[in-house]
Amino acid sequence: MKALLLTAALTLSAFSGTTYAHGDHGVLDERGAMGLAARVVQKMTIRDYGFTAGQLDSSWQSISKDQVVLKESGPGFYVVEITKVGSEEKVYVKVLENGDISDVSKVYPF
């Protein structure tokens, strides 16, 4: 019975992947950082979260994958560029590897 439980636990752990989350839940890769940045920008249309860019207007609600680009990456962070639909207006989201957002700005570099 003990061997069966051990085998089941090892099998499950072999199929678990990297967590794409915030805080202490794991490490983000660039794709995870881009998805998180898009969600943060959409949430910033509802209220001001205290980032440099402030509250964004409702036209930032609709973000497609082709509007999201990895602008820069470095040790422990990613900078994601998001372009407003039908415009050249951009915001830049600095996402830390642990999933925290360092800043959101309309100016690059920060």
Secondary structure, DSSP 8 states (H G I E B T S, - for coil): -HHHHHHHHHHHHHT------SGGG----HHHHHHHHHHHHHHTTTS--SSTT-S--GGGS---GGGEEEEEEETTEEEEEEE-TTS--EEEEEEETTS-EEEEESSS--
